[in-house]
Structure formats: structure tokens, C-alpha cells
Amino acid sequence: MRERVVEEAEALGLHVEVRTLDAPTRTVAEAAEAVGAEPSRIAKSLVFVADGEPLVVVASGGHRVDVDRLALAFDCAELRQASADEVQAATGFKVGGVPPFGHGLPVLIDQALLEHGSIYAAGGDGNTLFEVDPRRLVEVTGARVVEVG
């Protein structure tokens, strides 16, 4: 999976160094501890189903996603978090390893992530991640920046 993330990043014109760590990075707390960063610098890629269609929300690990606010931002009638099976079917990645690109889904990025010079995102599985400039991530993915918390 790591190679897939690197290839997808390169296809977007984004050079990333995906690091595999001995410690798990599946949760915000695990990732923050593993890289010695504040939780707000951890970009958690969450899959939601909006009016029946999956989308990825890249949210700051510093807060919870407000589903009602997100539904308004995405202009949908029904929004729910995807199940683990739906996440893997929609992205090809398991929960805890979904990168912010490489799945072909619409992406929304939490504006709180733009407060940082760099953030850490999942690199394809529960032990990998990469550091990236959040503004560059928005640029190459064509993501919509929204307030999600």
C-alpha cells in the first residue's frame, strides 16, 4: 500500500516520503506520539457517505467532526460516517490507513489544518504516514476547504 500512496502522490506532482514506523499510527493519539507532533497536526482521513455517495474528509486530529456542519457544507440531506467495510470498498484502504488521495473520491479538508506549516497523513496502512504542507495538499487534490469541527 505504501508504494501505491507514493505513486499516487507522484502522479499529483507531490513528492512525499512515506515512513513506516514500529509503532502503530492508526489513531490520532498513536500518530501524534509516534512523530512527536501535536494532535492538531495529524490529518485523519475519514470516509462519510453523503446522500449515498462516499467522500473523504481530512480533519484535524485536534477536534471531532461536526456531522451537521459538514452536511451543510457539502449540501446534502443525509450524511453518516462509513462503516469499516464501506471505507475499504470505497477507498481500497483499511480504516486507520486511508490517505488524503489515491481513491478517486471527493475530498474536503479541514481549514484548521491550514494553520500548520506541515501535517502528517496516513500512508496506506496503520503503521505508515507522511509529512506534507496542507496548502500544497489542497492544491494538488482539488479539495474543498471547509470548517468541520
C-alpha positions in Angstrom: 0.0 0.0 0.0 2.9 2.3 0.8 4.1 2.1 -2.8 0.6 2.9 -4.1 0.5 6.1 -2.0 3.9 7.2 -3.3 2.8 6.5 -6.9 -0.5 8.4 -6.4 1.4 11.3 -4.8 3.9 11.5 -7.7 1.0 11.4 -10.2 -0.3 14.5 -8.5 3.1 16.2 -8.6 3.5 15.8 -4.9 6.8 14.3 -3.5 6.2 12.5 -0.2 8.4 10.3 1.9 6.1 7.6 3.4 7.6 6.4 6.6 6.8 3.0 8.1 7.1 3.2 11.9 7.5 0.4 14.5 4.6 2.0 16.5 1.1 1.9 15.1 -0.3 5.2 13.7 -4.0 4.2 13.3 -5.4 6.7 15.7 -4.6 10.4 16.2 -3.0 9.7 19.6 -0.8 6.9 18.2 0.3 9.0 15.2 1.0 12.1 17.3 3.1 10.2 19.8 4.9 8.3 17.0 6.1 11.5 15.3 6.2 13.8 18.3 3.6 16.2 17.0 0.6 17.9 18.4 -2.7 16.1 17.7 -3.9 19.1 15.7 -1.1 18.3 13.1 -2.4 14.8 12.5 -4.7 14.7 9.4 -7.3 12.0 9.9 -8.9 10.8 6.6 -12.5 9.9 7.4 -14.9 8.4 4.9 -18.5 9.6 5.0 -21.5 8.7 2.9 -23.3 11.8 1.6 -26.7 11.1 0.0 -25.5 7.6 -0.8 -22.1 8.6 -2.2 -18.7 8.3 -0.4 -16.4 11.2 0.2 -13.2 11.7 2.3 -13.0 14.3 5.0 -9.4 15.1 6.0 -9.9 16.5 9.5 -7.5 17.9 12.1 -6.8 15.4 14.9 -7.4 18.3 17.3 -11.2 18.0 17.2 -14.2 16.0 16.3 -16.1 16.3 13.0 -19.5 18.1 13.4 -21.6 16.0 11.1 -24.4 18.6 10.9 -21.9 21.4 9.9 -20.3 19.1 7.4 -23.7 18.2 5.9 -24.4 21.9 5.4 -21.0 22.5 3.8 -21.5 19.6 1.4 -25.1 20.5 0.8 -26.5 17.0 1.4 -29.7 15.8 3.0 -28.1 12.7 4.7 -24.6 12.3 5.9 -23.2 9.5 8.0 -19.8 8.0 8.7 -19.0 5.0 6.6 -18.6 1.5 8.2 -15.1 -0.2 8.1 -16.3 -2.4 5.2 -17.6 0.7 3.3 -14.3 2.5 3.9 -12.3 -0.3 2.4 -14.7 -0.8 -0.5 -14.7 2.9 -1.4 -11.0 3.6 -1.0 -9.1 0.3 -1.2 -7.6 1.1 2.2 -8.5 0.0 5.7 -9.6 2.3 8.5 -6.6 4.0 10.0 -4.6 3.9 6.8 -6.7 6.0 4.3 -4.5 8.6 2.7 -6.0 12.0 1.6 -5.7 11.0 -2.1 -5.4 7.9 -4.3 -9.0 6.8 -4.0 -10.8 9.0 -6.6 -13.3 10.3 -4.1 -14.2 13.9 -3.5 -12.1 15.4 -0.7 -12.9 18.0 1.9 -10.0 19.4 4.0 -10.5 20.9 7.4 -9.4 24.6 7.4 -7.8 24.1 10.8 -5.1 22.0 9.1 -4.1 25.1 7.2 -2.9 26.7 10.4 0.2 24.5 10.3 3.2 24.6 8.1 3.1 20.8 7.8 0.8 18.0 8.8 1.0 14.2 9.0 -1.3 12.0 7.0 -1.8 8.2 6.7 0.4 6.4 4.2 -1.8 3.4 3.3 -1.9 1.3 6.4 -1.9 1.6 10.2 1.9 2.0 10.6 2.7 4.5 7.8 2.4 8.2 7.4 4.0 11.1 5.6 4.5 14.8 6.2 3.1 17.3 3.8 2.3 21.1 3.5 -1.5 21.3 3.9 -1.8 24.1 1.4 0.0 22.0 -1.2 -2.3 19.1 -0.4 -5.3 21.2 -1.1 -3.8 22.4 -4.3 -2.9 19.0 -5.8 -6.1 17.2 -4.7 -8.5 20.0 -5.7 -10.1 19.6 -2.2 -12.7 22.0 -0.8 -11.5 23.6 2.4 -14.3 23.6 5.0 -14.7 24.1 8.7 -15.6 20.6 10.0 -15.2 21.0 13.8 
